[in-house]
Amino acid sequence: MAEFVIVGPIVAMLGLSILQYGMLFFAKNQINHAGFMAARAGAMMNADVAAIEDAYLDALIPIYGGGTTAEELSGARQRAREDMTAGPNGRLLKIEMLSPSKESFDDWNDVDLQQTIGNGRRVVPNSELASRDPGIIGERSGQSIQDANLIKLRITHAYEPKVPLTGAMYNRVLRWLDVGGDMDYSRMLRAGRVPLVTHVTLNMHSDAIEPVAPPPVPGLANTGEPRPPGGRPDTTMPAPVCTTAECNIDVPPGIERSKDAGGGDQETGNPEPPACA
């Protein structure tokens, strides 16, 4: 009994952590597949945002409950749609079109196609790419016409942890490491979710028509400072102080955390609580 009291909680935590990681791994695989289906729809449907979102939602049905009847499948899709719309916690599912960017349309707009298939919206042509000079680089986008014909999506999906205790701990660690560079990412963490980010790049198979809402992400779509993926974010936030097993309470009332003159952490108010109970 004494050995079980000591080892049992540790083994239980390891088991729950492995279970939650396995569920996260499955969700990430499904989100990667859904991202590919979304990019494929965009490549075939003139980079249409509505087509991209519909294809993504269709592929998400399995991780939102699935089902064997039309009603069950429709309910699972509706739950995914609710995460995509602005609810009490804001949008918990964000799709960004990184390319073609606003600058891609600035450089490579075809005026004739803009008046025919674009109905006034700018169009990046997809025809005769093999015969076009890839050495001609757009001044605003930093892209060749071939580069502008790559659809690039960045999808941030706020996954809801399912396993008690460890799911909240995953979220707590990510909140500690969050440097606040993405407001949507930080908001998803505050909602108790685990943001999963996937990138998809495909060749366009139709002329890209500039979307109206939301507009493409501005910026140099083919240049910039490359950064290695993964690794621990550079955060200056102190480690969380916990009073519960899930570490879901930051600091008890009356305790304030601040930086001392030497750059270390100091607490004022009540005495420091134990790391975890």
C-alpha positions in Angstrom: 0.0 0.0 0.0 2.8 2.4 0.8 4.5 1.7 -2.5 1.2 2.2 -4.4 0.5 5.5 -2.7 3.9 6.7 -3.8 4.1 5.3 -7.3 0.4 5.2 -8.2 -0.2 8.9 -8.8 3.0 9.1 -10.9 2.0 6.2 -13.1 -1.5 7.5 -13.4 -0.2 10.9 -14.6 2.1 9.3 -17.1 -0.7 7.2 -18.5 -3.1 10.2 -18.8 -0.3 12.3 -20.4 0.3 9.6 -23.0 -3.4 9.3 -23.7 -3.8 13.0 -24.2 -0.7 13.2 -26.4 -2.1 10.3 -28.5 -5.4 12.2 -29.0 -3.5 15.3 -29.9 -1.5 13.4 -32.4 -4.7 12.0 -34.0 -6.2 15.5 -34.1 -3.1 17.0 -35.7 -3.1 14.3 -38.4 -6.8 15.0 -39.1 -6.1 18.8 -39.2 -3.2 18.3 -41.6 -5.5 16.2 -43.9 -8.3 18.9 -43.6 -5.7 21.6 -44.4 -4.7 19.7 -47.6 -8.3 19.3 -48.6 -8.9 23.0 -48.0 -5.8 24.0 -50.1 -6.9 21.6 -52.8 -10.3 23.3 -53.0 -8.7 26.7 -53.1 -6.3 25.5 -55.9 -9.3 24.3 -58.0 -11.8 27.1 -57.1 -9.8 30.3 -57.9 -8.6 30.7 -54.3 -12.2 31.1 -53.1 -12.3 31.6 -49.3 -15.7 30.1 -48.9 -14.7 26.9 -50.8 -11.6 26.6 -48.7 -13.6 26.9 -45.5 -16.3 24.4 -46.6 -13.7 21.8 -47.6 -11.9 22.2 -44.3 -15.1 21.8 -42.3 -16.1 18.7 -44.2 -12.8 17.0 -43.4 -13.1 17.9 -39.7 -16.2 15.9 -39.1 -14.4 12.9 -37.6 -12.8 14.9 -34.8 -16.0 16.6 -34.0 -17.9 13.4 -33.2 -18.6 12.0 -36.7 -21.6 9.8 -36.9 -23.5 7.2 -39.0 -26.5 9.2 -40.0 -27.0 12.4 -41.9 -28.2 14.2 -38.8 -25.1 13.1 -36.8 -22.7 14.1 -39.5 -24.5 17.4 -39.9 -24.3 18.0 -36.2 -20.6 17.3 -36.1 -20.0 19.8 -39.0 -22.1 22.4 -37.2 -19.9 22.1 -34.1 -16.9 22.7 -36.3 -18.6 25.7 -37.9 -19.3 27.2 -34.5 -15.6 27.1 -33.7 -14.9 29.0 -37.0 -17.4 31.7 -36.2 -17.0 34.3 -33.5 -18.5 33.0 -30.3 -18.0 33.9 -26.6 -14.3 33.1 -26.9 -13.9 34.5 -30.4 -12.9 32.5 -33.4 -11.3 29.2 -32.3 -10.4 28.2 -35.9 -8.5 30.5 -38.2 -7.5 30.1 -41.8 -5.0 32.6 -43.3 -4.1 32.8 -47.0 -0.4 33.6 -47.0 -0.1 33.4 -50.8 -1.2 34.7 -53.2 -0.7 37.8 -50.9 -2.0 41.3 -51.5 1.4 42.1 -53.1 1.1 39.1 -55.4 -2.0 40.7 -56.9 -0.2 44.1 -57.1 2.5 42.6 -59.2 0.8 40.0 -61.3 -2.8 41.2 -61.9 -4.1 40.4 -65.4 -6.3 43.3 -66.4 -8.2 41.4 -69.1 -9.0 38.5 -66.6 -9.9 41.1 -64.0 -12.7 42.3 -66.2 -13.9 38.9 -67.3 -13.7 36.2 -64.6 -12.8 38.6 -61.8 -15.8 40.9 -62.1 -13.5 43.8 -61.1 -11.4 41.9 -58.6 -7.7 41.4 -59.4 -6.6 38.0 -60.9 -3.3 36.2 -61.0 -3.2 34.2 -64.3 -2.5 30.5 -64.2 -2.0 29.8 -67.9 1.3 29.2 -69.8 3.4 29.2 -66.6 6.0 26.9 -68.3 6.7 29.5 -70.9 7.0 32.5 -68.6 10.4 33.7 -67.4 10.9 32.7 -63.7 13.7 35.2 -63.4 11.3 38.1 -63.4 10.6 39.0 -59.8 7.8 41.3 -58.7 9.0 44.4 -56.9 6.3 44.3 -54.2 5.8 40.6 -53.6 9.3 39.3 -54.2 7.7 36.5 -56.2 7.9 35.3 -59.8 4.7 34.5 -61.6 5.3 30.8 -60.7 5.6 31.6 -57.0 2.4 33.7 -57.1 0.7 30.5 -58.4 1.3 28.7 -55.1 -1.5 28.7 -52.7 -0.2 28.8 -49.1 -2.5 28.4 -46.1 -1.7 28.7 -42.4 -4.4 27.1 -40.2 -4.6 27.6 -36.5 -7.0 25.2 -34.9 -7.8 25.5 -31.2 -8.1 21.8 -30.1 -10.1 21.1 -27.0 -8.3 18.7 -24.6 -10.4 15.7 -23.7 -8.4 14.1 -20.9 -9.0 15.5 -17.4 -6.0 17.0 -15.6 -3.3 16.5 -18.2 -5.2 18.5 -20.9 -5.3 21.5 -18.5 -1.6 21.1 -17.8 -0.8 21.1 -21.5 -2.7 24.3 -21.9 -1.0 25.8 -18.8 2.5 25.1 -20.1 1.7 26.6 -23.5 0.3 29.7 -21.8 3.6 30.0 -19.9 5.6 29.7 -23.2 3.4 32.1 -25.2 5.3 35.3 -26.0 2.1 37.1 -27.1 3.1 37.6 -30.7 -0.2 36.4 -32.1 -3.4 37.7 -30.4 -5.6 35.0 -31.8 -3.2 32.3 -30.5 -3.1 33.8 -27.1 -6.9 34.1 -27.0 -7.3 30.4 -27.9 -5.0 29.5 -25.0 -7.0 31.7 -22.6 -10.1 29.7 -23.7 -8.5 26.5 -22.4 -7.6 25.2 -25.9 -4.4 23.8 -27.4 -3.7 25.7 -30.7 -2.5 23.4 -33.4 -0.9 25.1 -36.4 -0.5 23.6 -39.8 0.9 25.0 -43.1 -0.1 23.7 -46.6 1.3 24.7 -50.0 -0.1 23.5 -53.3 0.2 24.6 -57.0 -2.8 26.6 -58.2 -4.9 24.8 -60.9 -7.0 27.9 -61.7 -6.6 31.6 -61.9 -6.4 33.1 -58.4 -9.1 35.8 -57.9 -8.4 38.2 -55.0 -10.8 37.5 -52.2 -12.8 40.3 -50.6 -13.4 39.1 -47.1 -11.1 38.2 -45.5 -8.5 39.8 -47.7 -5.2 37.9 -48.3 -2.5 38.4 -45.8 -0.2 41.4 -46.8 3.5 41.0 -46.9 6.4 39.5 -48.9 5.1 36.0 -49.6 8.3 34.6 -50.8 11.0 36.4 -48.7 11.7 37.1 -45.1 13.7 35.8 -42.3 13.6 32.0 -42.1 13.3 30.6 -38.6 13.8 27.0 -37.5 10.6 25.2 -36.6 10.1 23.9 -33.0 12.3 24.7 -30.1 11.3 26.5 -26.9 10.0 30.0 -27.4 12.0 32.9 -26.1 9.8 33.9 -23.2 10.7 36.1 -20.2 7.6 35.0 -18.3 8.2 33.4 -14.9 7.2 29.8 -14.4 3.6 29.4 -13.3 2.9 29.2 -9.6 0.3 26.6 -9.0 -2.0 25.7 -6.1 -4.0 23.0 -7.8 -3.0 19.8 -9.6 -4.1 21.3 -13.0 -2.2 24.6 -12.3 -5.3 26.4 -13.5 -5.0 29.1 -10.8 -2.2 31.6 -11.5 -1.5 33.1 -8.1 -3.7 33.2 -5.0 -5.3 36.6 -4.2 -2.9 39.1 -2.5 0.2 37.8 -4.3 1.8 39.9 -7.0 4.7 38.7 -9.2 7.3 41.3 -10.3 10.8 41.6 -11.4 13.5 42.6 -9.0 16.4 44.9 -9.9 18.6 42.0 -10.8 16.2 40.5 -13.3 15.0 37.8 -10.9 11.5 37.1 -9.7 10.1 38.3 -6.4 6.7 38.0 -4.9 5.0 40.5 -2.7 2.0 40.0 -0.4 1.3 36.7 1.1 4.0 34.0 1.5 4.8 31.9 -1.5 2.4 28.9 -1.9 3.5 25.4 -2.7 4.2 24.6 -6.3 1.4 22.1 -6.6 -1.0 20.5 -4.1 
